[in-house]
């Protein structure tokens, strides 16, 4: 999958099945959707859709989530 796909080109038939299997394999080996999108030259949404169509169990968020772990303590004034 070293080659990138032409932007906006339709991926159908055997090429779609091969790409789907390749994306599934790499995702299950631990690569992120963003990394796969960059490698293929396709959008995050395209890769996400290909993975869900192939029946992959998607992982939860890996990065920092907004607000999680940041607790503000209330200060009493007066």
Buried (B, 14 or more C-beta within 10 A) or exposed (E): EEEEBEEEEEBEEEEEEEBBEBBBEBBEEEEBBEEBBEBBEBEEEBBBEBBEEBEBEEEEEEEEEEEEEEEEEEEEEE
